[in-house]
């Protein structure tokens, strides 16, 4: 093929092509320049990832689809973030999505980059039928234990949606409430509603911990989000416990408290 377009022009036009039958794509496939063939391969890989994301999204929508077909309207996906850290709250979210919600690539928040989580957070907040967030503080975790505090945070998140949730999809937990529910092992990779709630909970908690990082810069909360990293443990032993933020019932924190 005689070169009609520059490689830069081809690169720009490929950004907007989604269909393999596009006349321009068919034409440039015949361009034997190495740079053009590299661009074509890159486009093909990107399209394959997009197809996989669409397929995964449709698979993850099956639980919601089945429940909609059974007549349920307000299906809440529930997940939490922050069971394991030594500091900060446990945060839960309940998200109810409309039937036409479409966000390929949505999955367990831990599998997403920070940039993508932030982007998805805005898209979920802007398109969800309802979003609720529930928080249980470090002091409440010490009072009730982390498992019970997690359930309390989840119930608060459900109540915060301000709607009459008629079915719950939860990430591997049962709640002591009358609402029909299904716990799913690794639910944030199996249900779009749970995945959406995991994104909301993760971004909410991360922002909280980043705020603590600004308030207590010596602890580096914005780096470890309260988990027991070497940086955090060193700061804990050097500067002591942050009242109301460190979980004093957790062993590493308890040891510092008892030795002070």
GIHUVEN-V849187 format. One record per helix or strand of 3 or more residues. SS is the DSSP state (~ for helix, > for strand). FROM is the first residue (numbers start at 1). LEN is the number of residues. Records with the same first field share a line. If there is no record, write none. Layout:
SS = FROM-LEN ; FROM-LEN
//
This chain:
~ = 7-8 ; 23-6 ; 34-27 ; 62-8 ; 109-3 ; 114-14 ; 138-7 ; 146-15 ; 187-3 ; 192-24 ; 217-3 ; 221-4 ; 230-10 ; 251-9
> = 75-7 ; 90-7 ; 130-7 ; 167-5 ; 181-4
//
